[in-house]
């Protein structure tokens, strides 16, 4: 009973006695069909009570009577059940029963009542017996009206006896049927009526039968169970010769203690005090400690500390009084459970200040010591809520602790753990131990030495001691992984916020904890990862711990490493999906403990790690886990991924972003997150714009039209804004599609319509004109240049800014003289005071590009001069036109295009590019190096090709150092191999193998064109291509297992 009461207390419920009122009866069938029944109730027979004075429990122990009935096996019981079913089926066909029918029905009922029916057969038996009894009583009433025999003679033979009534009431009281309590109460009332009509056949129900029905009402979940039980209780007390037993009192009090009615706690309290008062006059009424626990729990739900403590005082006084009695069986056994219930009431209540609650709980601890009751783990768990919060009396308006606050909380918690954790309290419970340690560590880590004494130990030291010297000293099998994770996080948090130690000591202790954490987690992972994929969470906790530690200098790098381990573990277990809240917790820890710059860089790297494995990313998004109790939101995670995709500009970013958008809408439909807005659509549009995938611009347009249609249907969150339209228009202007200008004109009509509707944000500005001009410039239409000039002329003067001029220069194509003329016009307008046409780096780049496209023999010379002009203007401060990476790409491409150019100039520009890179001005690109290789491979001198080879090696070296913008692509290798096939260098086979190995490392496959080029490279120098047939695969090392793709 104690163990059950303790478990019920932990679950916040009233405990239910194991020693329910059990109907013990002895039944046998004599050969003369005379039934002898002995019904005994626990606690009714006072002589039996005095005969068993060694009883130590609250319920009465009754001497067991021998069972004279033959216990049938399951097969015979099932046969009896089938006979009853058959009898009912046959009797339904006749409107009235004969005497033989009634005798046979009573025989079945008497036989049933004398059997030990297994509990698993109760659901099958109860409906049959209920129907059979109802039919028997109804037919008996009909027969009494028509029979000539006296009712007394008929009742002695044809009315079910007391044993049958007792059996059906008892079976209903033990049943879990929904209507069990109602049917048990019904048959009790039928038994009362039958006992008045047929006293020779049916005796009045004893108190034990009333107790059984009370037990049924106590177990039921009906809304009016308390009121129905109250009626039954009054009936029991008003019945002559009957009085409630201790079990009946317990059940009635338990029922009211679980009730939600306003007067329930008071009713339970009054009934308990009535029991105590009557128990002082009637020695057979012994109130059990669980009865007091139930009343205390009912007052705890009401938040009444005084009433709960008064019940505990009543228990203590009754315990002391009965302990002095000479009869041992009249004593009340007591343990920690009533004290725990009272402590929990005080600790969780806000009725009194915290310091007063501490004084009351200390008094209860002293009382337990005086009564020789040992505090247990449950006592500690009940006390911890008092330390879990500071109430309004603990801090003042400036968040400064007042004298009313509890002092030295970590020290007191440590002392309490040492006092209670060795006592299990009703049974060993590792889960409760883990919960206690986790809660204690959380409280101690959050106090941060608030209101501590001068000589008190630091909270960080106590947290570390609880973790290392208390929790981790327990057997490994009793430790829970979640508690281990939380414990280390709380300990690190406590040291991070510690103000009592110097920085060096804090760093050393944090590093020590992190090392122990890694060792412990590695051990757990090695033991459990094969059969428990969720163990991968260990690495997310390690990453979070490193991110929140602030020490050492490489903490964020260690966090990155553990995120990588987490993703690798998830890759090894395809069925396991990581929770997004893990990553958000890591991000929050980094943002809270590091500078904004370091945290932002770390977050970008984390999202890049998540997106690195495409299949794993799709699996994580598809089976995303949203924790309702988590502080992090799924929208935050989605926005972070989308922002990373926008900035990364990877090839498949648009497709991934759209998957995230659809998943957010799906989660919104499930009620797990907020709906996507047009800001989300905007991010997806930008991802498609940067993805460079085929058909991206059509996808963007469809998404914009989808948002517009949803908005028209009433979804106000998806109202397209001007930036969304501009993203799509800009994408069309860069698409190099002949129909791009027409598509832009279509969107312009939508913008104009929105403006006419009153939305002033939809204004035709310079970006629209620039996009339309650029669309014509990239369309390769015959009228492109004419239309570009026409659009420029139609633009208002106040909109002709730098961006429109830049677009117009780009539209000139190879008309370099017109491009230079427009540049001069911009110079003149700017010097005249028109700041909106100030030339910028893009302007000069457009002019150089025009010379690149012109095919003029002066192109290289002019590109060189324009570059020098940009440098001079930047140095003088007249214009901010410092050359950027695009400038170097265009100039080197122009130099490489000219036959017989000075190769030294190419190297000069590459050297200058690297110099600017080291200064942080620009980044070398693959285009600059590829065009430089092209320039060097044009020379027939073998030494020129060796220079091209050196440039390719330099690209590989820069890529290894992290300059990913210079990583060689397919075009680079094609240019290199094309130069190799025309060169006269020796040992070209080895050069081919070297470049193939590099291509494989960069994930570049061979296609038919490249294989043909390699075949030409492998031909002998003195041969002609039509006289030699070379098998390329014979010259490629066997480790280069390339996939052969079709020609593009």
Buried (B, 14 or more C-beta within 10 A) or exposed (E): BBBBBBBBBBEEEBBBBEBBBBBBBBBBBEEEEEBEBEBBBBBBBEEBBEEEEEBEBBBBBBEEEEBEBEEBEEEEBEEBBEBBBEBBEEBEEEEEBEEEBBBBBBEBBBBBBBBEBEEEEBEBBBEBBBBBBEBBBEBBEEBBEEBEEEBEEBBEBBBBBBBBBBBBBBBBBBBEBEBBBBBBBBBBEBBBEBBEEBEEBBBBBBBBBBBBBBBBBBBBEEEEBBEBBBEBBEBBEEBEEBBBBBBBBBBBBBBBBBBEEEEBBBBBBBBBBBBBEBBEEEBBBBBBBBBBBBBBBBBBBBEBBEBBBBBBEBBBEBBEEBEEEEEEBBBBEBBBBBBBBBBBBBBBBEEBBBBBBBEBBEEBBEBBEEBEBBBBBBBBBBBBBBBBEBBEBBBEEEEEBEEBBBBBBBBBBBEBBEBBBEBBBBEEBBEBBBBBBBBBBBBBBBBBBBBBEEEBBBBBBBBBBBBBEBBBEBEEEEBBBEBBBBBBBBBBBBBBBBEBBEEEEBBBBBBEBBEBBBEBBEEBBEEBBEEBBEBBBBBBBBBBBBBBBBBBEEBBEBBBBBBBBBBEBBBEBEEBBBBBBBBBBBBBBBBEBBEEEBBEBBBBBBBBBBBEBEEBBEBBBEEBBBEEEBEBBBBBBBBBBBBBBBBBEBEBBBBBBBBBBEBBBEBBEEEBBEBBBBBBBBBBBBBBBBBBBEEBBBBBBEBBBEBBEBBEEEBEBBBBBBEBBBBBBBBBBBBEBBEBBEBBEEBBEBBEEBBEEEBEEBEBEBBBBBBBBBBBBBBEBEEBBEBBBEBBEEBEEEBBBBBBBBBBBBBBBBBBEBBBBBBEEBBEBBEEEBEBBBBBBBBBBBBBBBBBBBEBEEBBBBBBEBBEBBBEBBEEEEBEBBBBBBBBBBBBBBBBBBEEBEBEBBBEBBEBBEEBBEEEEBBBBBBBBBBBBBBBBBBEEEEBBBBBBEBBEBBBEBBEEEBEBBBBEBEBBBBBBBBBBEBEBEEBBEBBBBBBBBBBEBEBEBBEEBBBBBBBBBBEEEEEEEEEEBEBEEBBEEEEEBEEEEEE
